[in-house]
């Protein structure tokens, strides 16, 4: 009928108005008023909305936004409900017809190659034109829409939109006349229809619930730091926020503003209660559709070392799967919208506070969130900048983006659609600025405005609430006397989740690459960063090389320095950008991707430092303390190594048989027994079955042996004849001296150098992992710096060099075995003695000393007290004595050695020998080769376990920080 009456139940309901005129009346049992109308609603075809007015003689008061209805018709908007005193609110929501394309309903239109241009307009039986154009037809009853409202067409590889309507087309919240280029994410509003352009699709999004929030009975309870008792800081907060609303959360310091904001967005979930965005729990939504929830904390959420362009680029690559040119167009559009075009090449640290905040907001807008949360966005800004920022946020909300922010400044309160006032953890008021003034100040307002006050009326809210005698609970009860309590609808969770379009994310590999590129850009932002990293390596490397001629000491100090580089590089990496990590996690950045990028980048930087340090220690160490090395002699020794003397008695004649010379063998008078030289040489050549083996690349081998101190490792590891303890050759059944298998020259070189370089590399990565572990657990960069010495000093004490393993107690030795520095030193120990022969041992000391394998001696000369020149010769201790002691000594029977004596010739006295070839507390006897890699495998496993363990703890630490 042209006129109809609709009875409204007292419970919550949704009313669909379809008639031209409707009289809204209560149920018959409401206030015993019979069928007395509440108000009258009439459809206005021209404005395409309902006109409402009061019904003459009605005793029930109805109002809109606090203004009572009168006999003068006013427009009814979806975001302005009618409030019926003592009953509740009536909300109006318009249902649009589904757009039609080629006679079929469609909400998502694919812009494929079959469409070169598309006209969008109101559906009508009479459409001008040839009828062959592609049309997207909208609601035929909506006369705000022109029959031909806008035209989309291709121009090269991109799309353009042209307004052909009577009043313009809304693009991203701005009315546009004429042509306009479209980029990914642009939103086109035509009347109540809202479309989003994605380069390949035109998607209708107004019919999808995006940005609607329902919070039910939110409570947050923490532990009181003083008493240890549970302390509620947010108490049973329930509210509803509709899509496109601009909400300001007010309240005094410590009253729960940020707590409520964090609970709503899911950064710090509430202890109890639920938050649903578009019918889906907030944390489930952030996982199903990363980027649907935007979050801007109070701190800047961008790396200040980057330029504006770089910040947007890396953020876009982390969130979106767009092509390079599409992403560039989107970034250009966003930067222009935020008014940052002239600043895009500047580093963020050079921008003003307001400009930095715009960058933070813009980075969130790249992923096109349906709801945006901001914590104190105007904090620290001057009034002009604050006004500009608030107007920007208002413009975003007008483009159907729900914006919720905390603030303590009331000068711009009128900009918000609604204000939420939090006091004592309770939501004591929701409404617009005028309603807030009426509720809190009431009748006092007229009196106060007559006095001279520098405060605006709204600014007196804080003093009224904070300094008054009214409790938070009482304020809350007063508010609910005039506004009904929210009773959220708890239905439809699973169904809504199925309706949400899951947003495609870049692969984990691409995210890691993007994070690595971003870290590289941050490092390149200041050349002093790289200069300092290189300078500290050079200085420390030169000092280590110069301080001692002890190869073992130089190597150990190098390991500690490498570990320090890695630890100090990683210690401030995470804690310094926790706000950025929190924001990027909301947008879908996984912890594993983030942590791996940190380990890879800092590991690479620290490895470069480690390689440079290793080269400096090797080269500068040889420069300051040249080893005793003769290249020509070494080359001859290499040939002897490859052609060892092996006793062979396998011929018919025994080696000890004497063959007498007969008369025929005697020389004639005047002749001698000598043979011509050429005949002798010919005979010699015939006696050798093969020519002596030669050694190739002798110069390169000599260079490596000298610089890496591998001379003894190479020369002593070749094939050699085996002798008994008394020096008698050990022969086989054929009369040939038995030999050791020996090792190849390049096998020794690659094994020893690989172990030494590998120890530096692994200990560096462990250092990086420990640094990142500290950074993930501490609360500030200062704490991270303080932890680094606490990690490194024990590495020196338990590393196995300053205090050698035989000098440690069993307990200390057991504990030291799990330290990464000890494992790295064990790798170095194996590299020092691998291939070497066990040398002569000390006979007099409890802890065995390992001398040089060639019995080298050092002569000390001085002038005594009588002026007589005196000298003393000492046997040299092996340059890798510590390595021998750590690997060859049996610590459990240390000192259990029966000392050797010799009888002095011609007397009955015994003399204690200085050296021996064998000891009970040493695993190996003199002359045996050390060719065991098991200790190296164990050490490598320990270092790998340290890296894995640190990684796991970092993940747990960051996960706990998110949930705490």
Helices and strands as residue ranges (DSSP letters): E 3-8, E 21-26, E 37-44, E 49-54, E 62-64, E 67-68, E 74-76, E 82-84, E 88-90, E 100-101, E 104-105, E 108-110, E 117-122, E 135-138, E 150-155, E 158-163, E 169-171, E 174-176, E 179-182, E 187-190, E 193-197, E 201-204, E 213-223, E 230-241, E 246-250, H 257-265, E 272-277, E 280-281, H 282-288, E 293-296, H 308-319, H 324-337, G 341-343, G 348-350, H 353-365, E 371-374, H 383-398, E 402-406, G 413-415, E 418-423, E 426-431, H 433-440, H 444-450, H 460-467, H 472-482, H 493-499, H 508-524, H 527-547, H 551-570, G 575-577, H 578-586, H 591-624, H 631-642, G 663-665, H 677-687, H 698-707, H 711-715, H 745-777, H 781-797, G 805-807, H 810-816, H 820-833, E 841-842, E 857-863, E 869-875, H 881-888, G 891-893, E 901-903, E 910-912, E 915-916, H 934-963
